[in-house]
Amino acid sequence: MCPPVFSGRLALLLVSIFLFWGEWSAALAQDCLTSGCHAGMQTQDSRHAPVQGGECLSCHQTEGASHPQKGRPTIVLVESGAKLCSPCHEEIGKKRMVHAPAQAGECTACHDPHGGRPALLSVDKGDVRLLCFGCHDKQGFEGQVMHGPAAVGACLECHNPHESNTASLLRQSPVQTCTRCHADMAEGLEQSPIVHTAVRESECTTCHNPHAASVKKLLKQAQPDLCLGCHPAFGDKLTKSSTRHAPLYREESCGACHSTHFSDYPALLPAPQQEVCLSCHGKDDNRRSRPLKNMARELEGKSMLHGPVAEGACAACHDPHGSDYFRLLKNAYPAGFYAPFKPDTYALCMDCHDSDMLRFPETSIYTDFRNGKNNLHYVHVADPWKGRSCRACHEPHASNLEKLVSEQGAAFGDWRIPTRFEKTATGGGCTPGCHRSLFYDRYNPVDYQNP
């Protein structure tokens, strides 16, 4: 055991050596920076902490003869690879995905060990593209449409340059990575009752390129091709239907009627179904060779609405994607004024209405439009030569008369045939442009055989 005096002297000696070493190290570093050899390091925007503190010997040490010597290296690193950085910086390699240079301990592949621009990266103004493209292919990062961060080289906004538990070294999960900027999307996904399956069960990159694309909104393909990848059943309708819904063939395509991420309404519609339809079919548009009928005007103020119209269900009768029937109808209905009744000719109407009203010349139960038992629906529609279609008397959407009887009358070429319908408690009558004034009574039939 050392005497107390000797012990004290030893401690004093060690402190003196430590202080001397620190002063000598700082002096040596100062000499490194001011001697003209490494003076440029003092003018850098950002300096590595040891350089800032003049602690060159924390990373470097002399080897052999005195430093410097012309043509002979006399300075070496105290450690190699990541071991040199790990005493001060947190060790990398604990997470599932590790950036290849970090995995290999090649920190200086991306970082300047002495100083440079922010984060000691060899790049300017936060644009790390040139640095990243030293290893990563530029393909996929150039296009007519650029993602904001990719366009300005802000790769580190989305990616962790060292390690991550998420694929592609993303800082968070793919959805969280996107919604940290697209906050409105996060709110909608959380609050909306209907979320697109592709969004709920997959990732944003299922439909979008994260860096650049040739299609608007960074889509991987233009619509409808992108949508048909998951919804192939609509493909035949779009390519083979004889009647096609025009918006599907414009640039906005499916997005003209559907919200692509979330909605408060079924089928990802951005508004109630009828409101979506009337956004086009509810205004005058004379730019077309066949202008759309202004359905909003046709419905306005009407007291009687066809059942599907009253429920706002335009798709009950019309297929919004494509149809082999005129006016995008979902089933057969005659396009002309004359069409003798056959079940397959009036399949659209018979989906809801009982076809028996048109099958029997006499009835007391299938229709109230009868003179005694004489079925007047049958008389009008089943005539084998000139059976009239439903539109001869009825409006398909709305009217102020019961049973949607037309007020203006059916279009017959350039003329609208007036109906002049009069209702009574047990029947009624009309004086249309197609026959003389005739009346009917369900209980006391009018005798037209012996007028």
C-alpha positions as CSV (number, residue, x, y, z in Angstrom):
1,M,0.0,0.0,0.0
2,C,1.4,3.4,-1.0
3,P,2.1,6.0,1.7
4,P,-0.5,8.8,1.7
5,V,2.0,11.3,0.5
6,F,3.1,9.2,-2.5
7,S,-0.6,8.5,-3.3
8,G,-1.3,12.2,-3.4
9,R,1.7,13.0,-5.6
10,L,0.5,10.2,-8.0
11,A,-2.9,11.7,-8.3
12,L,-1.5,15.2,-8.9
13,L,0.8,13.8,-11.6
14,L,-2.1,12.1,-13.4
15,V,-4.2,15.3,-13.3
16,S,-1.3,17.2,-14.6
17,I,-0.8,14.7,-17.4
18,F,-4.5,14.8,-18.3
19,L,-4.6,18.6,-18.4
20,F,-1.4,18.7,-20.4
21,W,-2.7,16.2,-22.8
22,G,-5.9,18.1,-23.3
23,E,-4.0,21.4,-23.8
24,W,-1.5,19.7,-26.1
25,S,-4.3,17.9,-28.0
26,A,-6.2,21.2,-28.5
27,A,-3.1,23.0,-29.4
28,L,-2.2,20.3,-31.9
29,A,-5.7,20.5,-33.4
30,Q,-5.5,24.2,-33.5
31,D,-2.2,23.9,-35.3
32,C,-3.9,21.4,-37.8
33,L,-6.6,24.0,-38.6
34,T,-4.4,27.1,-38.7
35,S,-1.2,25.8,-40.2
36,G,-2.4,26.1,-43.7
37,C,-2.9,22.3,-44.2
38,H,-6.5,22.0,-43.0
39,A,-7.6,25.6,-42.6
40,G,-10.5,25.2,-44.9
41,M,-12.3,23.1,-42.2
42,Q,-12.9,26.3,-40.2
43,T,-15.0,27.9,-42.9
44,Q,-17.5,25.1,-43.3
45,D,-21.1,25.7,-42.6
46,S,-21.4,22.8,-40.3
47,R,-18.5,21.2,-38.4
48,H,-18.2,17.8,-36.8
49,A,-18.2,18.3,-33.0
50,P,-14.6,17.1,-32.5
51,V,-13.5,19.4,-35.2
52,Q,-15.5,22.3,-33.6
53,G,-13.8,21.5,-30.3
54,G,-10.3,21.0,-31.8
55,E,-10.3,17.3,-30.8
56,C,-8.6,15.9,-33.8
57,L,-6.9,13.1,-31.8
58,S,-10.3,11.7,-30.7
59,C,-10.4,10.2,-34.2
60,H,-6.8,10.4,-35.5
61,Q,-3.4,9.4,-34.2
62,T,0.1,9.7,-35.5
63,E,2.0,6.7,-36.6
64,G,5.7,6.3,-36.5
65,A,7.7,9.4,-37.4
66,S,6.6,12.9,-36.8
67,H,3.7,14.4,-38.7
68,P,3.6,15.6,-41.4
69,Q,6.1,14.0,-43.8
70,K,6.0,14.6,-47.5
71,G,4.9,11.5,-49.5
72,R,4.5,9.4,-46.4
73,P,1.2,8.9,-44.4
74,T,1.8,9.5,-40.7
75,I,-1.8,9.9,-39.5
76,V,-4.2,6.9,-39.1
77,L,-7.7,6.5,-37.7
78,V,-7.9,5.2,-34.2
79,E,-10.6,2.7,-35.3
80,S,-12.0,1.5,-38.6
81,G,-15.6,1.6,-40.0
82,A,-18.5,2.1,-37.6
83,K,-16.3,1.4,-34.6
84,L,-14.8,4.9,-35.1
85,C,-18.3,6.5,-34.8
86,S,-20.0,4.3,-32.2
87,P,-18.2,5.7,-29.1
88,C,-20.1,9.0,-29.7
89,H,-23.0,8.0,-31.9
90,E,-25.8,5.5,-31.2
91,E,-25.0,2.1,-32.6
92,I,-26.9,1.1,-35.7
93,G,-28.2,-2.3,-36.5
94,K,-30.9,-3.0,-33.9
95,K,-33.8,-2.6,-36.3
96,R,-35.3,-4.9,-38.9
97,M,-34.1,-2.9,-42.0
98,V,-30.6,-1.4,-42.1
99,H,-29.4,0.8,-44.9
100,A,-26.6,-1.1,-46.7
101,P,-23.8,1.5,-46.1
102,A,-24.7,1.7,-42.4
103,Q,-24.8,-2.1,-42.2
104,A,-21.3,-2.2,-43.7
105,G,-20.1,0.5,-41.3
106,E,-19.4,2.8,-44.3
107,C,-20.6,6.0,-42.6
108,T,-18.3,8.2,-44.8
109,A,-20.2,6.9,-47.9
110,C,-22.8,9.5,-47.0
111,H,-21.2,11.8,-44.3
112,D,-18.3,14.1,-44.4
113,P,-16.4,13.2,-41.1
114,H,-15.1,16.8,-40.7
115,G,-17.8,19.1,-41.8
116,G,-19.9,20.3,-44.6
117,R,-23.5,21.2,-45.0
118,P,-26.3,20.4,-42.6
119,A,-26.2,16.9,-41.1
120,L,-22.6,16.7,-42.4
121,L,-23.9,15.4,-45.7
122,S,-22.1,16.2,-48.9
123,V,-25.1,18.0,-50.3
124,D,-26.6,21.5,-50.4
125,K,-29.9,22.9,-49.2
126,G,-31.2,19.6,-47.9
127,D,-31.4,18.1,-51.5
128,V,-30.0,14.6,-51.0
129,R,-30.9,13.3,-54.5
130,L,-27.3,13.4,-55.8
131,L,-26.1,11.6,-52.8
132,C,-28.8,9.0,-53.0
133,F,-28.5,8.5,-56.8
134,G,-24.9,7.6,-56.2
135,C,-26.3,4.1,-55.3
136,H,-30.0,4.2,-56.2
137,D,-31.2,4.1,-59.8
138,K,-32.9,7.4,-61.0
139,Q,-35.6,5.4,-62.8
140,G,-38.9,6.0,-61.0
141,F,-37.9,9.4,-59.8
142,E,-38.5,11.3,-63.0
143,G,-41.9,11.9,-64.5
144,Q,-44.5,14.5,-65.6
145,V,-45.9,14.4,-62.1
146,M,-43.6,14.6,-59.1
147,H,-44.3,13.9,-55.4
148,G,-43.4,17.1,-53.6
149,P,-40.6,15.7,-51.3
150,A,-39.1,13.8,-54.2
151,A,-39.2,16.9,-56.4
152,V,-37.0,18.9,-54.0
153,G,-34.8,16.1,-52.9
154,A,-36.3,15.8,-49.4
155,C,-35.9,12.0,-49.3
156,L,-35.3,12.1,-45.5
157,E,-38.8,13.4,-44.9
158,C,-40.1,9.9,-45.6
159,H,-37.0,7.6,-45.2
160,N,-34.7,7.0,-42.3
161,P,-31.2,7.0,-43.8
162,H,-29.8,4.5,-41.2
163,E,-32.4,1.9,-40.1
164,S,-36.1,1.2,-39.7
165,N,-38.5,-1.5,-38.7
166,T,-40.5,-0.6,-41.9
167,A,-39.8,-1.7,-45.5
168,S,-38.0,0.8,-47.7
169,L,-36.5,2.4,-44.5
170,L,-39.7,4.4,-44.1
171,R,-39.8,6.4,-40.9
172,Q,-43.3,5.1,-40.1
173,S,-45.8,2.7,-41.6
174,P,-46.7,3.4,-45.2
175,V,-50.1,4.9,-44.3
176,Q,-48.6,7.0,-41.4
177,T,-45.8,8.2,-43.7
178,C,-48.4,9.6,-46.1
179,T,-50.9,10.9,-43.6
180,R,-48.3,12.9,-41.6
181,C,-48.5,15.4,-44.5
182,H,-51.9,14.5,-45.9
183,A,-53.7,15.2,-42.7
184,D,-57.1,15.6,-44.4
185,M,-56.7,12.0,-45.6
186,A,-56.0,10.8,-42.0
187,E,-59.1,12.5,-40.7
188,G,-61.3,11.1,-43.5
189,L,-60.1,7.6,-43.0
190,E,-60.8,7.8,-39.3
191,Q,-64.2,9.4,-39.5
192,S,-65.8,8.1,-42.7
193,P,-68.1,5.0,-42.5
194,I,-67.0,3.7,-45.9
195,V,-63.3,3.3,-46.8
196,H,-62.1,1.9,-50.1
197,T,-60.9,-1.7,-49.6
198,A,-57.6,-0.9,-51.3
199,V,-56.9,1.8,-48.7
200,R,-58.2,-0.2,-45.7
201,E,-56.5,-3.5,-46.4
202,S,-53.5,-2.4,-48.4
203,E,-51.1,0.6,-48.8
204,C,-51.2,3.9,-50.6
205,T,-48.5,2.5,-53.0
206,T,-51.0,0.0,-54.3
207,C,-52.4,2.8,-56.5
208,H,-49.9,5.6,-56.2
209,N,-46.2,5.9,-57.1
210,P,-44.5,7.5,-54.2
211,H,-41.9,9.4,-56.2
212,A,-43.0,10.2,-59.7
213,A,-45.5,9.2,-62.4
214,S,-46.8,10.0,-65.8
215,V,-50.4,10.1,-64.6
216,K,-52.0,12.8,-62.5
217,K,-52.2,12.2,-58.7
218,L,-49.1,9.9,-59.0
219,L,-51.4,7.1,-60.1
220,K,-49.6,3.9,-61.4
221,Q,-52.0,3.7,-64.3
222,A,-54.7,6.0,-65.7
223,Q,-58.3,5.3,-64.8
224,P,-60.2,3.1,-65.6
225,D,-57.3,0.7,-66.2
226,L,-56.1,1.1,-62.6
227,C,-59.5,0.4,-61.2
228,L,-60.1,-2.6,-63.4
229,G,-57.1,-4.3,-61.9
230,C,-59.3,-4.9,-58.8
231,H,-62.7,-4.6,-60.4
232,P,-62.4,-6.7,-63.5
233,A,-66.2,-7.3,-63.7
234,F,-66.7,-3.8,-65.0
235,G,-64.2,-4.4,-67.8
236,D,-66.7,-6.0,-70.2
237,K,-69.2,-3.2,-69.5
238,L,-66.7,-0.6,-70.4
239,T,-65.4,-2.2,-73.6
240,K,-68.4,-4.2,-74.9
241,S,-71.5,-2.3,-73.9
242,S,-73.5,-0.7,-76.7
243,T,-74.4,2.2,-74.5
244,R,-71.6,3.8,-72.5
245,H,-71.6,6.3,-69.8
246,A,-69.6,9.3,-71.1
247,P,-67.7,10.3,-68.0
248,L,-65.9,7.0,-67.9
249,Y,-64.1,7.9,-71.2
250,R,-63.0,11.3,-70.1
251,E,-59.8,12.0,-68.1
252,E,-61.4,11.8,-64.7
253,S,-63.1,8.5,-65.6
254,C,-64.1,6.5,-62.4
255,G,-63.2,9.5,-60.3
256,A,-65.9,11.6,-61.9
257,C,-68.5,9.7,-59.8
258,H,-66.6,7.9,-57.0
259,S,-64.4,9.1,-54.2
260,T,-61.3,7.0,-54.3
261,H,-60.4,6.8,-50.6
262,F,-63.4,7.2,-48.4
263,S,-67.0,8.4,-48.3
264,D,-70.1,8.8,-46.2
265,Y,-72.2,7.2,-49.0
266,P,-72.4,3.7,-50.5
267,A,-70.3,2.7,-53.5
268,L,-67.8,5.5,-52.4
269,L,-70.0,8.1,-54.0
270,P,-69.0,11.7,-52.9
271,A,-72.7,12.6,-52.3
272,P,-76.1,10.9,-52.3
273,Q,-76.6,9.0,-55.5
274,Q,-79.3,11.3,-57.0
275,E,-77.2,14.3,-56.2
276,V,-74.2,12.8,-58.0
277,C,-76.3,12.1,-61.1
278,L,-77.9,15.5,-61.2
279,S,-74.5,17.2,-61.1
280,C,-74.5,16.4,-64.8
281,H,-78.1,15.5,-65.6
282,G,-79.5,18.5,-63.6
283,K,-78.5,21.4,-65.8
284,D,-78.8,22.6,-69.4
285,D,-75.9,21.6,-71.5
286,N,-76.2,22.6,-75.2
287,R,-72.6,21.7,-76.0
288,R,-73.6,18.2,-77.1
289,S,-75.1,17.1,-80.3
290,R,-77.7,15.4,-78.2
291,P,-78.0,17.6,-75.1
292,L,-78.7,15.9,-71.7
293,K,-82.2,16.3,-70.4
294,N,-82.3,18.6,-67.4
295,M,-83.7,16.1,-64.9
296,A,-83.6,18.6,-62.1
297,R,-86.2,20.8,-63.9
298,E,-88.3,17.7,-64.7
299,L,-88.4,16.7,-61.1
300,E,-88.8,20.1,-59.6
301,G,-92.1,20.7,-57.9
302,K,-93.7,17.4,-58.9
303,S,-96.1,15.8,-56.5
304,M,-95.7,12.3,-57.8
305,L,-92.3,10.6,-58.1
306,H,-91.5,7.2,-59.5
307,G,-90.5,5.0,-56.5
308,P,-86.8,4.7,-57.3
309,V,-86.6,8.5,-58.0
310,A,-88.3,9.2,-54.6
311,E,-85.7,7.1,-53.0
312,G,-82.9,8.8,-54.9
313,A,-81.9,5.5,-56.5
314,C,-81.2,6.3,-60.1
315,A,-79.2,3.1,-60.4
316,A,-82.3,1.0,-59.7
317,C,-83.2,1.5,-63.4
318,H,-79.9,2.8,-65.0
319,D,-76.5,1.2,-65.0
320,P,-73.9,3.9,-64.5
321,H,-71.1,1.9,-66.0
322,G,-72.5,0.5,-69.3
323,S,-75.5,-1.2,-70.8
324,D,-76.7,-3.0,-73.9
325,Y,-79.9,-1.0,-73.6
326,F,-80.5,2.6,-74.5
327,R,-80.2,5.3,-71.9
328,L,-78.1,2.9,-69.8
329,L,-81.2,1.0,-68.7
330,K,-80.5,-2.1,-66.7
331,N,-82.9,-4.2,-68.6
332,A,-85.0,-4.3,-71.8
333,Y,-87.4,-1.5,-72.4
334,P,-88.6,-0.4,-75.9
335,A,-86.9,2.7,-77.3
336,G,-89.7,3.4,-79.7
337,F,-93.3,4.6,-79.2
338,Y,-94.8,1.3,-80.5
339,A,-93.8,-2.0,-79.0
340,P,-96.3,-4.9,-78.5
341,F,-96.0,-6.5,-75.1
342,K,-93.7,-9.4,-74.6
343,P,-92.2,-10.1,-71.2
344,D,-88.6,-9.8,-72.5
345,T,-89.5,-6.5,-74.3
346,Y,-90.6,-4.8,-71.0
347,A,-88.2,-6.7,-68.6
348,L,-87.2,-3.4,-67.0
349,C,-90.7,-2.5,-65.9
350,M,-91.5,-6.1,-65.0
351,D,-88.7,-6.2,-62.5
352,C,-91.0,-4.3,-60.2
353,H,-94.4,-4.3,-61.8
354,D,-96.6,-7.4,-62.1
355,S,-96.6,-8.6,-65.8
356,D,-100.1,-10.1,-65.3
357,M,-101.6,-6.6,-65.9
358,L,-100.5,-7.0,-69.5
359,R,-101.1,-10.7,-70.1
360,F,-104.9,-11.0,-69.7
361,P,-107.5,-9.2,-71.8
362,E,-110.0,-9.4,-68.9
363,T,-109.2,-9.0,-65.2
364,S,-110.7,-7.8,-62.0
365,I,-107.6,-7.8,-59.9
366,Y,-104.4,-7.1,-61.8
367,T,-105.2,-3.5,-62.7
368,D,-107.6,-0.6,-61.9
369,F,-107.2,0.7,-65.4
370,R,-110.2,-1.3,-66.7
371,N,-113.7,-0.8,-68.0
372,G,-115.6,-3.4,-66.0
373,K,-113.3,-6.4,-66.6
374,N,-112.0,-5.1,-69.9
375,N,-108.2,-4.7,-69.2
376,L,-107.3,-1.3,-70.8
377,H,-103.6,-1.9,-70.1
378,Y,-103.8,-5.0,-72.3
379,V,-105.8,-3.0,-74.9
380,H,-103.1,-0.3,-75.2
381,V,-99.9,-2.4,-74.9
382,A,-100.7,-5.9,-76.1
383,D,-102.0,-4.9,-79.5
384,P,-99.9,-7.1,-81.9
385,W,-99.7,-4.4,-84.5
386,K,-99.4,-1.1,-82.6
387,G,-99.0,-1.8,-78.9
388,R,-98.0,1.4,-77.3
389,S,-95.1,1.6,-74.9
390,C,-95.6,2.7,-71.3
391,R,-94.3,6.2,-72.2
392,A,-97.5,6.8,-74.3
393,C,-99.3,7.6,-71.1
394,H,-96.8,7.6,-68.2
395,E,-93.7,9.6,-67.2
396,P,-90.8,7.5,-66.1
397,H,-89.6,9.9,-63.4
398,A,-92.2,12.4,-62.1
399,S,-95.6,13.9,-62.7
400,N,-98.3,15.9,-60.9
401,L,-100.8,13.2,-61.8
402,E,-101.4,9.9,-60.1
403,K,-99.8,6.8,-61.5
404,L,-97.3,9.2,-63.2
405,V,-99.7,9.9,-66.0
406,S,-98.1,12.4,-68.2
407,E,-99.4,16.0,-68.2
408,Q,-97.6,17.2,-71.3
409,G,-98.1,13.9,-73.2
410,A,-95.7,11.6,-74.9
411,A,-93.3,12.8,-77.6
412,F,-94.5,11.6,-81.0
413,G,-92.0,12.9,-83.4
414,D,-92.0,16.7,-83.1
415,W,-95.4,16.7,-81.4
416,R,-96.3,15.9,-77.8
417,I,-99.6,14.0,-77.7
418,P,-101.8,15.6,-75.1
419,T,-103.4,13.1,-72.5
420,R,-106.1,15.3,-70.9
421,F,-106.7,12.7,-68.3
422,E,-109.6,13.1,-65.9
423,K,-109.9,10.9,-62.8
424,T,-113.2,9.8,-61.2
425,A,-113.8,7.9,-58.0
426,T,-114.3,4.6,-60.0
427,G,-112.4,5.3,-63.2
428,G,-111.7,8.2,-65.4
429,G,-111.2,9.2,-69.0
430,C,-109.0,11.0,-71.5
431,T,-109.2,12.9,-74.7
432,P,-105.8,12.4,-76.2
433,G,-104.5,13.2,-79.6
434,C,-104.6,9.5,-80.6
435,H,-108.4,8.8,-80.2
436,R,-111.7,10.4,-79.3
437,S,-112.8,11.1,-75.8
438,L,-113.2,7.8,-74.0
439,F,-114.1,7.0,-70.4
440,Y,-114.0,3.9,-68.2
441,D,-115.6,2.7,-65.0
442,R,-114.5,-0.3,-63.0
443,Y,-117.9,-1.1,-61.6
444,N,-120.3,0.3,-64.1
445,P,-118.6,-0.2,-67.4
446,V,-119.2,2.2,-70.3
447,D,-120.9,0.3,-73.1
448,Y,-119.1,1.2,-76.4
449,Q,-120.7,-1.6,-78.3
450,N,-124.1,0.1,-78.2
451,P,-123.4,3.9,-77.8
